Structures are given as structure tokens and as C-alpha cells.
Amino acid sequence: MHITQHSVPQEAHMINQIPHETPSLANPIHCRITKTDYKFIYNVLISNIDSSGTSLREPIFEFVKHLLLYKRATSNFIEPLEKATHNMQAQILCAIYCLYNGKSPRPFLQQCNALKKQKKANLREKWLFQAVRAWFEGSLDKSIEIHTKIAEKYPKDILSLYLCFNHYVYVHNTDRMVHLFKLVEQEMHDEPFFLGMYCFALAEAKEIQAAHEMGSRSYAILPENPWAHHSLSHVFQELGKYDEGIAFMEKNSIYWEDCIPFMYSHNWWHVAMLYLAKCHGPQDPILNRIETILDKYTWHMEADSESKRVFNSDITVLAGVIGLLWELDLNGFTTNESLISQDFFQKLWLSILPFVQEKTKVHVYPFFDIHFVYALARVGDMDNLQAFVHSIEEYGAHWKKPYLVKAWGKVLPAASKGVVSFVLGDYTSAFHYLDPVHKDLPLLGGSNPQRLPMDETYIRCCLYHGEILLGVEALTPTKTALGNGCVTQFPRCALMVENSLHSETQNEDGGSDDGSNKRSEHVSLKELATLAARVHKSRSSQLTEQQHIERPVLDSIGGSSAENTKHSETSATIPNGGKTMLHQANKESEGNVTPAKCTA
């Protein structure tokens, strides 16, 4: 992989080097990376690889180190591994490199199979080969099963643990992911990469205090680890410590400069999400900072070089920028009242569109597909949207394994239609599509923060459709999360509910609200639930306004023809209803933007 060096905020370069003292979240210690710092990787990998020759130890070590640090690979250690056709471990690593870089690993897997038949591989290498082959074949559950077996027999194998962990991010079984780390915790309790990954798993399980401990330990041992930064950003987000999270992430952004596109853009995505959580309205100056992050760190609007085009074409980068724009849309920060200009958003969406059209020719993970559905609906590319949703339904019908049938065949098609309905302003249809599957949205993959736009779309469907109790239930953290100090991740939805409920209770009691009882921005979730239950039976459809619209495109992809429910916030939520942007842009550019037909 190759991308350009990116600039970072000036304040990120102004970090004083701290002398030898105990690291803290506020004061990272900069240290020069040496082999001694990675003795765990070096010793464990080589001791577990019987067939590794002396000449391959250095490239194997460098490859795994770059993998764990999410750094760009170089030919210095890839070429020696490619040439080592006699070595099972080298060929496995080449296959892994291909899978992470959009290339076919088939030649290397075939060579692995030949070495296996020649009995030139140890047990660990045979199992690792089987796990990587299962990954290539799309059988992540089988790959996870084999990696778990490796963890039980080789609890110090950080490479296998890393691969298994990445699979869990997309399969999303939090309990099993946490169990995996508990299997090896005794052997890896002081290994920084293990601690950084364990922090993420615990944060996904809402065990935030334990996650904070693991992430802090990882960071104290190896401040350069970008995944530790990433995992701790989850902790800050869940605890509502936005200022602390922003300061921590921006201070450590110097370590992301030579990371792969995913890690670089995703850590900046988290910075933007922390800023967004602090934003109080469309005129908040914080939006200027979010605009800078969108324009410079998560996407290249002017892809005027090959390196920038490579960066933009990374599917994780693409899904990330769409997810951030989705969240901005939901909270009314992309309207004419926004501090960020409409021209900026229109140019950004239209720069994204060609990459989305290209990616919709294949299906990789449901998490990516749902973002592409939103993007196509949002810009009004209805021809490609119709073809893509149809291809999702066809693709989902071919799976046989239960969890794949559920994810691809049930949840994704329904969620896709729900998202399209929502963008078109048909909240009744959106609710009926999303409500049966919203608890299964984690099956689409991604982390808790990455799914916030999906979850908030459902919550707003509930509120606009009048199902206020369901909305309150969805925006309230679980008992485990509340017990660990988590806050709601949907503060603006909570305030909207609270204001509506208090308005209704005022009307019920025959009182009036003269503004003297202005509600605090800190919402009591327990109070919300109590208020919702109080007014539920007697309330009218105050949150909604029934209105019928013509939806030939939605009908053609399986949408209901029932009346839609349109909330007064429609124009603030989705500018132009997502229906005119592409057509308007085509008219202005005299046809320069031409949607490509989806061939998925």
C-alpha cells in the first residue's frame, strides 16, 4: 500500500518529550522503536515457527510488526517472503498481505498446500494456513474456530490472535471475542498489542472501566500503538469525556502519519465523532474543525494524485466518510443553517459517488453495503440504488450458514429498505422495515461507534412515527453500560424526546411552559422512561404529521405504498430529502457526473 504523507494540526507537533516517568493518558512518552521494544513479537513468532530459516527471521518480524502497528508495508520485507517458496510461514504471510491489499492470495495458498503435503510445516503453521484459507473462502466462522484452537494451544501467538480479532469486528460476537482474550490473558498480560485489542473488545461489551484499564496499560507500554489510541477513543466516547478524548487523540496523531489508510482515516474519524458529540447546533464553531477533518484527514476531495486515489478507494475509508456525513445529516448539521457551506457538502458527496459506484459491483461485508445504500440514496442516484438493493437481495439468498443467512439475507435487505425510506422521508415504511431487525444490526458488522448512524436512524424513525417508548428504549444504555458510567450516545435524540414529553405533560396538567423551566442538556434517562410511560396511553400523534407522497422508486425496490409519516425536522435531517442532489449537479456540470450501472 502507498499513500501520501498527510499533514496534522500544528498543535499535534508541539508535544514535549517527557523524561522517564510513569506514562499517563495526558502525557504520552515518546520512545525510539527498537527490537527490544518488540521482543515479545520477535521471540514468540520465531520460537513458534520451526521451519523458519535464519534469513527469514528479520522480514517475518518486520511484517508482523508493521501489521500490528497498521503501518504501510514495504518491499524490503515483502520480496524476501515472496521468494521463500520453501517456507510455510513466509507464504502464509504473503497470503495475508494479499488479502489485506485487495490482491488474490491464491498462488501463495496453493504453495502452502503443496508444502503441507510435503510435510514441510509444523502444526501451528498448518492450522494458520487453514484459518487464512477459510478467510479467503469467506468462511469467517470457520477461520475464527481455527484461530481459537491456535489460541488454546499457542496462547502467545499474537499474529493468530490479531487475525481472529479482526474477523470478530465483522462477525460481531462480543461475548466470544471477549472469551478469546480471556483464553490468552495469563500469557499475554503484559503484551501491548494484546492489551490494545482487549480494550476494544471490553469496550464493545460495555465493560468500560476494565477497557480503560487495559487501554491505559497498553498505551503506557507502547505509546506508538495506534490501535491503543483507537480503543481508548471508544472509552472516552462511551464515558462522555469528549474533551479529554480529543486532546488525547490529537496529541498522538503524530503516530498515524505512516499508517495504512484505514488506521489513519479511522482514528481521525473518531476525533471528528468526539467533536460532533460536543456540537450544540448548526452554528457551533466546532463544525469548522469537523470540516477540516473531513477535508484533510478522512477523505481527499481533490483526488489529484495516484496516492490520493488509492487512499479514497480503500473501502474502509469510504465507509468511514459516509458514516460521518450520515451522522451529520441526522443531527441537522448539513442544512442551509450550518456553519459548513452547502457547496462543501455537495462537492464532498459528488467526489464520493464514483468510488461508491465502483464498490457496489461486489459485496464484501454487510457493514459496507449499508453505508453505500445510504450514500446512493442521499445523492439521489436512484438507478444504481435500485440495482444495488436488488443485488443485495439476490446475494443474501445464496447463503446457507445460519448467521450469514440472517446477516445477508434478512437484516441487510430490511435495513437497506429502511434506510432508503428514511432518506426519502417515509418514516412509517422506514420504521416497519427497521423495527423487526434493529436489535440484529450488530450482525452487519462494525463497532458500536460505527453503528451509531444506523442506530440513530432507527431511533428517529421511532420518534417520528410516534413509537416513543421504543425510541427511549433504544437510546438508553444497557444496565451494564449504565453501571460502568456510560452515557447515552444519542444526546440530541434524548433532548428531543424530553422536550416533547415535557410539553405533553404540561398540556395534560393544563399548565403552560413559559420557558422558565428550560430543560438541562444533561438528560436523565430514567426520567425519560418514566415520562414516556406516563403519557403513552393518552398521547396524540404530536410527534408526527401524516402526509402521502409518491414513491415509485421505493416501490420498485420493495417499499411499502402506505402513507408516510413526515416529521417537522425532515428538512433539518436530510437536506432536499436526498432526492435532487445528483440531478441538480448533473444539470450544473452539464452531464459530467454520470451514474454507472451496478453489475453486482
C-alpha positions as CSV (number, residue, x, y, z in Angstrom):
1,M,0.0,0.0,0.0
2,H,1.1,3.5,-0.6
3,I,-0.5,6.8,0.4
4,T,0.8,10.3,0.7
5,Q,2.1,11.8,3.9
6,H,-0.7,13.8,5.5
7,S,-0.4,17.0,7.4
8,V,-1.7,17.1,11.0
9,P,-2.8,20.0,13.1
10,Q,0.0,22.3,14.3
11,E,-0.7,21.5,17.9
12,A,-0.1,17.8,17.3
13,H,3.6,18.6,16.6
14,M,4.1,20.6,19.7
15,I,4.4,17.7,22.2
16,N,7.2,17.9,24.7
17,Q,9.2,14.7,25.2
18,I,8.5,13.5,28.7
19,P,11.6,12.2,30.7
20,H,11.4,8.8,32.2
21,E,8.2,8.9,34.3
22,T,5.1,6.9,34.5
23,P,3.0,7.4,31.3
24,S,-0.5,8.7,31.6
25,L,-3.3,9.4,29.2
26,A,-2.5,13.0,29.2
27,N,1.3,12.7,28.8
28,P,2.5,10.2,26.2
29,I,6.1,9.2,26.4
30,H,7.9,9.2,23.0
31,C,10.5,6.5,22.6
32,R,12.5,5.2,19.7
33,I,11.2,1.9,18.4
34,T,13.8,-0.9,18.8
35,K,13.8,-4.6,18.6
36,T,13.9,-4.8,22.4
37,D,10.6,-3.0,22.5
38,Y,9.1,-5.8,20.4
39,K,10.9,-8.7,21.9
40,F,7.5,-10.4,22.6
41,I,6.7,-10.5,18.8
42,Y,10.2,-11.5,17.9
43,N,10.7,-14.3,20.4
44,V,7.2,-15.7,20.2
45,L,7.0,-15.8,16.4
46,I,10.4,-17.3,15.8
47,S,10.0,-19.9,18.6
48,N,6.7,-21.0,17.2
49,I,8.0,-21.3,13.6
50,D,10.1,-24.4,13.4
51,S,10.6,-24.2,9.6
52,S,11.8,-20.5,9.6
53,G,15.3,-20.1,8.3
54,T,17.6,-17.6,9.9
55,S,17.5,-15.3,6.8
56,L,13.7,-15.0,7.1
57,R,13.6,-14.0,10.8
58,E,14.0,-10.3,10.1
59,P,11.4,-10.0,7.3
60,I,8.9,-12.1,9.3
61,F,9.4,-9.9,12.3
62,E,9.1,-6.7,10.3
63,F,6.0,-7.9,8.5
64,V,4.2,-8.7,11.7
65,K,5.4,-5.6,13.4
66,H,4.0,-3.5,10.6
67,L,0.8,-5.4,10.6
68,L,0.2,-4.9,14.3
69,L,1.1,-1.2,14.1
70,Y,-1.1,-0.8,11.0
71,K,1.9,0.6,9.1
72,R,2.3,0.6,5.3
73,A,4.3,-2.5,4.1
74,T,7.5,-2.0,2.1
75,S,9.2,-4.2,-0.5
76,N,12.2,-4.6,1.9
77,F,10.5,-7.4,3.7
78,I,7.7,-8.4,1.3
79,E,10.0,-9.6,-1.5
80,P,12.1,-11.9,0.6
81,L,8.9,-13.6,1.9
82,E,7.5,-14.0,-1.6
83,K,10.8,-15.6,-2.8
84,A,10.8,-18.1,0.2
85,T,8.6,-20.6,-1.6
86,H,10.1,-23.4,0.6
87,N,8.9,-21.7,3.8
88,M,5.3,-22.2,5.0
89,Q,5.2,-19.2,7.3
90,A,6.5,-16.9,4.6
91,Q,3.9,-18.0,2.2
92,I,1.1,-17.6,4.8
93,L,2.3,-14.0,5.4
94,C,2.2,-13.3,1.7
95,A,-1.3,-14.6,1.5
96,I,-2.3,-12.3,4.5
97,Y,-0.7,-9.4,2.8
98,C,-2.7,-10.0,-0.4
99,L,-6.0,-10.4,1.5
100,Y,-5.4,-7.0,3.2
101,N,-4.5,-5.3,0.0
102,G,-7.2,-6.5,-2.4
103,K,-5.0,-9.0,-4.2
104,S,-5.5,-12.7,-4.9
105,P,-3.7,-14.9,-2.3
106,R,-4.3,-18.0,-4.4
107,P,-0.7,-18.6,-5.6
108,F,0.6,-18.4,-2.0
109,L,-2.2,-20.6,-0.6
110,Q,-1.5,-23.2,-3.3
111,Q,2.2,-23.2,-2.4
112,C,1.2,-23.6,1.3
113,N,-1.0,-26.6,0.4
114,A,2.0,-28.1,-1.5
115,L,4.3,-27.6,1.5
116,K,1.7,-29.2,3.8
117,K,1.5,-32.3,1.6
118,Q,5.3,-32.4,1.6
119,K,5.2,-32.3,5.4
120,K,7.3,-29.1,5.5
121,A,5.1,-27.4,8.1
122,N,4.6,-27.7,11.8
123,L,1.2,-28.0,13.5
124,R,0.8,-24.3,14.1
125,E,1.6,-23.4,10.5
126,K,-0.9,-26.0,9.2
127,W,-3.7,-24.5,11.4
128,L,-2.8,-20.9,10.5
129,F,-2.8,-21.9,6.8
130,Q,-6.3,-23.4,7.2
131,A,-7.6,-20.3,9.0
132,V,-6.3,-18.0,6.3
133,R,-7.7,-20.2,3.6
134,A,-11.1,-20.2,5.3
135,W,-10.9,-16.4,5.4
136,F,-10.2,-16.2,1.7
137,E,-13.2,-18.5,1.0
138,G,-15.4,-16.2,3.0
139,S,-16.0,-18.6,5.9
140,L,-15.1,-16.3,8.8
141,D,-16.8,-18.6,11.4
142,K,-14.5,-21.4,10.4
143,S,-11.5,-19.2,10.4
144,I,-12.4,-18.0,13.9
145,E,-12.9,-21.6,15.1
146,I,-9.3,-22.5,13.9
147,H,-7.8,-19.3,15.4
148,T,-9.4,-20.1,18.7
149,K,-7.9,-23.6,18.6
150,I,-4.5,-21.9,18.0
151,A,-5.1,-19.6,21.0
152,E,-5.7,-22.6,23.2
153,K,-2.6,-24.5,22.2
154,Y,-0.3,-21.5,21.4
155,P,-1.5,-18.7,23.7
156,K,1.4,-16.4,22.8
157,D,0.6,-16.4,19.1
158,I,-0.1,-12.7,18.6
159,L,-0.4,-13.0,14.8
160,S,-3.2,-15.5,15.0
161,L,-4.9,-13.5,17.8
162,Y,-4.8,-10.4,15.7
163,L,-6.3,-12.1,12.6
164,C,-9.1,-13.6,14.7
165,F,-9.8,-10.3,16.4
166,N,-10.2,-8.6,13.1
167,H,-12.7,-11.3,12.0
168,Y,-14.8,-10.7,15.1
169,V,-15.1,-7.0,14.2
170,Y,-17.1,-8.0,11.2
171,V,-18.9,-11.1,12.5
172,H,-19.6,-9.2,15.8
173,N,-20.0,-11.7,18.5
174,T,-18.9,-9.7,21.5
175,D,-19.1,-12.5,24.1
176,R,-17.0,-14.8,22.0
177,M,-14.5,-12.1,21.3
178,V,-14.0,-11.3,25.0
179,H,-13.7,-15.1,25.7
180,L,-10.9,-15.3,23.1
181,F,-8.8,-12.7,25.0
182,K,-9.5,-14.4,28.3
183,L,-8.0,-17.6,26.8
184,V,-4.6,-16.0,26.4
185,E,-4.7,-13.3,29.1
186,Q,-2.4,-15.2,31.5
187,E,0.3,-15.5,28.9
188,M,-0.1,-12.1,27.3
189,H,-1.0,-9.9,30.3
190,D,1.9,-7.5,29.6
191,E,1.9,-7.5,25.8
192,P,0.8,-4.1,24.5
193,F,-0.9,-5.3,21.3
194,F,-2.9,-7.8,23.2
195,L,-3.9,-5.1,25.7
196,G,-5.0,-2.7,23.0
197,M,-7.2,-5.3,21.3
198,Y,-8.6,-6.4,24.6
199,C,-9.5,-2.8,25.4
200,F,-11.6,-2.7,22.2
201,A,-13.4,-6.0,23.0
202,L,-14.2,-4.9,26.5
203,A,-15.5,-1.5,25.3
204,E,-17.8,-3.3,22.8
205,A,-19.1,-5.3,25.7
206,K,-19.7,-2.0,27.6
207,E,-17.2,-3.1,30.3
208,I,-15.8,0.4,30.1
209,Q,-13.8,0.5,33.4
210,A,-12.0,-2.7,32.5
211,A,-11.5,-1.4,29.0
212,H,-10.0,1.8,30.3
213,E,-7.5,-0.2,32.4
214,M,-6.4,-2.4,29.5
215,G,-6.1,0.5,27.1
216,S,-4.1,2.6,29.6
217,R,-1.7,-0.3,30.2
218,S,-1.2,-0.8,26.5
219,Y,-0.5,2.9,26.0
220,A,1.9,3.0,28.9
221,I,4.0,0.2,27.5
222,L,3.9,1.3,23.8
223,P,2.7,4.9,23.2
224,E,3.2,4.5,19.4
225,N,0.4,1.8,19.1
226,P,-2.3,3.4,17.0
227,W,-4.8,0.7,18.0
228,A,-4.4,1.6,21.6
229,H,-5.3,5.2,20.7
230,H,-8.3,3.9,18.8
231,S,-9.5,1.7,21.6
232,L,-9.2,4.4,24.2
233,S,-11.2,6.8,21.9
234,H,-14.1,4.3,22.3
235,V,-13.7,4.6,26.1
236,F,-13.7,8.4,26.0
237,Q,-16.8,8.3,23.8
238,E,-18.7,5.9,26.0
239,L,-17.9,7.9,29.2
240,G,-18.8,11.2,27.6
241,K,-15.3,12.5,28.2
242,Y,-15.1,14.3,24.9
243,D,-12.6,17.0,25.6
244,E,-10.2,14.5,27.2
245,G,-10.6,12.2,24.2
246,I,-10.0,14.9,21.7
247,A,-6.8,16.1,23.5
248,F,-5.5,12.5,23.7
249,M,-6.2,11.6,20.1
250,E,-4.8,14.8,18.6
251,K,-1.7,14.6,20.7
252,N,-1.0,11.1,19.5
253,S,-1.9,11.8,15.8
254,I,1.8,12.1,15.0
255,Y,2.0,8.3,15.2
256,W,-0.6,7.8,12.5
257,E,1.3,9.5,9.7
258,D,2.7,6.3,8.1
259,C,-0.3,4.2,8.9
260,I,-2.4,2.4,6.3
261,P,-5.4,4.4,5.0
262,F,-7.8,2.6,7.3
263,M,-6.0,3.4,10.5
264,Y,-5.1,6.9,9.6
265,S,-8.6,7.9,8.4
266,H,-10.4,5.9,11.1
267,N,-8.6,7.5,14.1
268,W,-9.3,10.9,12.6
269,W,-12.9,9.7,12.2
270,H,-13.0,9.1,15.9
271,V,-11.7,12.6,16.6
272,A,-14.5,14.0,14.4
273,M,-17.1,11.9,16.3
274,L,-15.8,13.2,19.6
275,Y,-16.1,16.8,18.3
276,L,-19.6,16.0,17.0
277,A,-20.7,14.8,20.4
278,K,-19.8,18.2,21.7
279,C,-21.6,20.2,19.0
280,H,-24.6,22.1,20.2
281,G,-26.1,23.2,16.9
282,P,-25.5,24.1,13.2
283,Q,-23.8,27.3,14.1
284,D,-21.4,25.8,16.6
285,P,-17.7,26.7,15.7
286,I,-16.8,23.1,16.4
287,L,-18.2,22.4,12.9
288,N,-15.2,24.2,11.5
289,R,-12.9,21.7,13.0
290,I,-15.1,18.8,11.7
291,E,-15.0,20.3,8.2
292,T,-11.2,20.4,8.4
293,I,-11.1,16.7,9.4
294,L,-13.4,15.8,6.6
295,D,-11.5,17.7,4.0
296,K,-7.9,16.8,5.0
297,Y,-7.8,13.6,7.1
298,T,-10.7,11.3,6.3
299,W,-11.0,11.9,2.6
300,H,-9.4,13.7,-0.4
301,M,-12.0,15.7,-2.1
302,E,-9.5,16.6,-4.8
303,A,-8.0,13.2,-5.7
304,D,-5.4,14.8,-8.0
305,S,-2.7,12.1,-7.5
306,E,-2.5,8.4,-7.6
307,S,-1.7,8.1,-3.9
308,K,-4.9,10.1,-3.0
309,R,-7.0,8.0,-5.3
310,V,-5.6,4.8,-3.6
311,F,-6.4,6.3,-0.3
312,N,-10.0,7.2,-1.4
313,S,-10.5,3.8,-2.9
314,D,-9.9,2.0,0.4
315,I,-13.3,0.6,1.3
316,T,-12.9,1.3,5.0
317,V,-12.0,4.9,4.2
318,L,-15.1,5.2,2.0
319,A,-17.5,3.7,4.6
320,G,-16.0,6.0,7.3
321,V,-16.5,9.3,5.5
322,I,-20.1,8.2,4.6
323,G,-20.8,7.3,8.2
324,L,-19.6,10.7,9.4
325,L,-21.7,12.5,6.8
326,W,-24.7,10.3,7.8
327,E,-24.3,11.3,11.4
328,L,-24.0,15.0,10.4
329,D,-27.2,14.7,8.4
330,L,-29.1,13.1,11.2
331,N,-28.3,15.9,13.6
332,G,-29.2,18.7,11.2
333,F,-25.6,19.9,10.7
334,T,-25.7,19.8,6.9
335,T,-28.6,22.2,6.3
336,N,-28.5,25.8,4.9
337,E,-28.2,27.0,8.6
338,S,-25.0,25.1,9.0
339,L,-21.7,26.8,9.5
340,I,-20.3,24.4,6.9
341,S,-21.5,25.5,3.4
342,Q,-23.9,23.5,1.2
343,D,-21.3,23.8,-1.5
344,F,-18.8,21.9,0.5
345,F,-21.2,19.1,1.3
346,Q,-22.3,18.8,-2.3
347,K,-18.8,18.7,-3.6
348,L,-17.9,16.1,-1.0
349,W,-20.8,13.8,-1.8
350,L,-20.1,14.0,-5.5
351,S,-16.5,13.2,-5.0
352,I,-17.5,10.1,-3.0
353,L,-20.1,8.9,-5.6
354,P,-17.8,7.4,-8.2
355,F,-16.0,5.4,-5.6
356,V,-19.3,4.1,-4.2
357,Q,-20.5,3.2,-7.7
358,E,-17.3,1.1,-8.2
359,K,-17.5,-0.6,-4.8
360,T,-21.2,-1.7,-5.3
361,K,-20.1,-4.1,-8.0
362,V,-19.1,-6.6,-5.4
363,H,-20.3,-7.4,-1.8
364,V,-17.6,-7.6,0.9
365,Y,-19.3,-7.1,4.3
366,P,-22.9,-6.0,5.1
367,F,-21.4,-3.1,7.1
368,F,-20.0,-1.6,3.9
369,D,-23.1,-2.2,1.9
370,I,-25.5,-0.4,4.2
371,H,-23.3,2.7,4.0
372,F,-23.3,2.5,0.2
373,V,-27.1,2.3,0.3
374,Y,-27.2,5.5,2.3
375,A,-24.8,7.2,0.0
376,L,-26.7,6.3,-3.2
377,A,-30.0,7.4,-1.6
378,R,-28.5,10.5,-0.2
379,V,-27.2,11.8,-3.6
380,G,-30.3,10.6,-5.4
381,D,-28.6,8.1,-7.7
382,M,-31.8,6.0,-7.9
383,D,-30.8,3.8,-10.8
384,N,-27.8,2.5,-9.1
385,L,-29.6,2.4,-5.8
386,Q,-32.3,0.2,-7.2
387,A,-29.8,-2.2,-8.9
388,F,-27.7,-2.4,-5.7
389,V,-30.6,-3.2,-3.3
390,H,-31.8,-5.8,-5.8
391,S,-28.3,-7.3,-5.9
392,I,-28.2,-7.3,-2.1
393,E,-31.4,-9.4,-2.0
394,E,-30.0,-11.8,-4.6
395,Y,-26.7,-12.2,-2.8
396,G,-28.4,-12.8,0.5
397,A,-30.5,-15.6,-0.9
398,H,-27.4,-17.8,-1.7
399,W,-26.1,-18.2,1.8
400,K,-26.7,-21.4,3.8
401,K,-25.0,-20.9,7.1
402,P,-27.5,-19.5,9.7
403,Y,-25.6,-16.4,10.8
404,L,-24.8,-15.5,7.2
405,V,-28.4,-16.1,6.1
406,K,-29.5,-13.8,8.9
407,A,-27.0,-11.1,8.3
408,W,-27.0,-11.0,4.5
409,G,-30.5,-12.5,3.8
410,K,-32.6,-10.9,6.5
411,V,-31.1,-7.9,8.3
412,L,-29.2,-6.2,5.4
413,P,-32.1,-6.2,2.9
414,A,-34.6,-4.9,5.5
415,A,-32.2,-2.3,6.9
416,S,-31.4,-1.2,3.3
417,K,-35.0,-0.5,2.5
418,G,-35.5,1.1,5.9
419,V,-32.6,3.5,5.2
420,V,-33.9,4.3,1.8
421,S,-37.3,5.0,3.2
422,F,-35.8,7.2,5.9
423,V,-33.8,9.3,3.4
424,L,-36.9,9.8,1.2
425,G,-38.9,11.0,4.3
426,D,-41.1,7.9,4.5
427,Y,-40.8,7.3,8.3
428,T,-43.7,4.9,8.5
429,S,-42.1,2.5,6.0
430,A,-38.7,3.1,7.5
431,F,-40.0,2.1,10.9
432,H,-41.7,-1.0,9.6
433,Y,-38.5,-2.2,7.9
434,L,-36.1,-1.4,10.7
435,D,-38.1,-2.3,13.8
436,P,-38.0,-6.1,13.3
437,V,-34.2,-6.1,12.7
438,H,-32.9,-3.2,14.7
439,K,-31.6,-5.5,17.6
440,D,-29.7,-7.5,15.0
441,L,-28.0,-4.6,13.3
442,P,-24.7,-5.6,15.0
443,L,-24.7,-8.6,12.7
444,L,-23.9,-6.1,9.9
445,G,-20.5,-5.6,11.5
446,G,-18.6,-2.6,12.7
447,S,-18.1,-1.3,16.2
448,N,-20.6,0.3,18.5
449,P,-19.5,3.9,17.4
450,Q,-19.5,2.9,13.7
451,R,-23.1,1.7,14.0
452,L,-24.3,5.0,15.7
453,P,-25.8,6.3,12.4
454,M,-27.7,3.1,11.9
455,D,-29.0,3.0,15.5
456,E,-29.9,6.7,15.4
457,T,-31.8,6.3,12.1
458,Y,-33.9,3.7,13.9
459,I,-34.4,5.8,17.0
460,R,-35.5,8.8,14.9
461,C,-37.9,6.5,12.9
462,C,-39.5,5.5,16.2
463,L,-39.9,9.1,17.3
464,Y,-41.1,10.5,14.0
465,H,-43.5,7.5,13.7
466,G,-44.9,8.0,17.2
467,E,-43.4,4.9,18.9
468,I,-41.8,7.0,21.6
469,L,-41.3,4.1,24.1
470,L,-39.3,2.1,21.6
471,G,-37.2,5.2,20.9
472,V,-36.5,5.7,24.6
473,E,-35.6,2.0,25.0
474,A,-33.2,2.2,22.0
475,L,-31.4,5.4,23.1
476,T,-31.0,4.2,26.7
477,P,-27.7,2.4,27.6
478,T,-28.0,-1.1,29.0
479,K,-27.8,-1.7,32.7
480,T,-24.2,-3.0,32.3
481,A,-23.3,0.2,30.4
482,L,-25.0,2.5,32.9
483,G,-23.3,0.6,35.8
484,N,-20.0,1.3,34.2
485,G,-20.6,5.0,33.8
486,C,-21.6,5.1,30.1
487,V,-23.8,7.9,28.8
488,T,-26.3,7.8,26.0
489,Q,-24.7,8.1,22.6
490,F,-27.8,9.9,21.3
491,P,-27.9,13.1,23.4
492,R,-29.8,15.1,20.8
493,C,-32.5,12.4,20.4
494,A,-32.8,12.2,24.2
495,L,-33.3,16.0,24.4
496,M,-35.9,15.9,21.6
497,V,-37.8,13.2,23.5
498,E,-37.5,15.0,26.8
499,N,-38.8,18.3,25.3
500,S,-41.7,16.5,23.6
501,L,-42.6,14.6,26.7
502,H,-42.5,17.6,29.0
503,S,-44.6,19.6,26.5
504,E,-47.2,16.8,26.6
505,T,-47.2,16.6,30.4
506,Q,-47.7,20.4,30.6
507,N,-50.7,20.0,28.3
508,E,-52.0,17.1,30.3
509,D,-51.8,19.0,33.5
510,G,-53.4,22.1,32.0
511,G,-50.3,24.1,32.5
512,S,-48.2,26.2,30.2
513,D,-44.5,26.3,29.6
514,D,-43.3,30.0,29.6
515,G,-39.7,29.0,29.2
516,S,-38.8,29.4,32.9
517,N,-38.5,25.6,33.2
518,K,-36.0,25.2,30.4
519,R,-34.6,21.7,30.4
520,S,-31.0,20.9,31.1
521,E,-28.9,19.4,28.3
522,H,-28.0,16.6,30.7
523,V,-30.9,14.2,30.3
524,S,-31.9,11.8,32.9
525,L,-32.7,8.6,31.1
526,K,-34.6,7.2,34.0
527,E,-36.8,10.3,34.0
528,L,-37.4,9.9,30.2
529,A,-38.7,6.4,30.6
530,T,-41.0,7.4,33.5
531,L,-42.4,10.4,31.5
532,A,-42.8,8.2,28.4
533,A,-44.8,5.6,30.3
534,R,-47.0,8.4,31.9
535,V,-48.1,9.9,28.6
536,H,-48.1,6.9,26.4
537,K,-51.7,5.9,26.7
538,S,-53.2,9.3,26.4
539,R,-50.8,11.0,23.9
540,S,-51.9,12.0,20.5
541,S,-49.6,11.8,17.4
542,Q,-47.9,15.0,18.4
543,L,-44.5,14.0,17.0
544,T,-45.9,13.1,13.6
545,E,-47.8,14.6,10.7
546,Q,-49.3,12.2,8.2
547,Q,-48.7,13.0,4.6
548,H,-48.8,10.9,1.5
549,I,-46.0,11.1,-1.1
550,E,-45.4,9.3,-4.4
551,R,-42.5,6.9,-4.2
552,P,-42.2,4.9,-7.5
553,V,-38.5,4.3,-6.9
554,L,-39.1,3.0,-3.4
555,D,-42.0,0.8,-4.5
556,S,-39.7,-0.7,-7.2
557,I,-37.2,-1.9,-4.6
558,G,-39.8,-3.4,-2.3
559,G,-41.1,-0.4,-0.4
560,S,-44.5,-0.1,1.1
561,S,-47.0,2.1,-0.6
562,A,-48.6,3.0,2.7
563,E,-48.8,6.6,3.8
564,N,-45.6,8.1,5.1
565,T,-45.1,10.0,8.3
566,K,-43.3,13.2,7.9
567,H,-41.7,15.0,10.9
568,S,-41.2,18.7,11.1
569,E,-37.5,18.1,11.3
570,T,-37.4,16.5,7.9
571,S,-35.7,19.4,6.2
572,A,-33.2,19.7,9.0
573,T,-32.4,16.0,9.0
574,I,-31.9,15.2,5.3
575,P,-31.4,18.3,3.1
576,N,-33.6,18.1,-0.1
577,G,-34.8,14.7,1.0
578,G,-31.8,13.2,-0.7
579,K,-33.7,13.3,-4.0
580,T,-32.3,16.1,-6.0
581,M,-28.6,16.5,-5.4
582,L,-27.3,14.3,-8.2
583,H,-29.8,15.7,-10.7
584,Q,-29.0,19.2,-9.8
585,A,-25.3,18.5,-10.0
586,N,-25.7,16.9,-13.4
587,K,-27.5,19.9,-14.7
588,E,-24.9,22.3,-13.3
589,S,-22.0,20.3,-14.7
590,E,-23.7,19.5,-18.0
591,G,-23.6,15.8,-17.5
592,N,-20.1,15.4,-16.1
593,V,-21.4,13.2,-13.3
594,T,-22.9,10.1,-14.9
595,P,-24.1,7.2,-12.7
596,A,-22.7,3.9,-13.7
597,K,-24.9,0.8,-13.8
598,C,-24.4,-1.6,-11.0
599,T,-23.3,-5.0,-12.2
600,A,-23.3,-6.8,-8.8
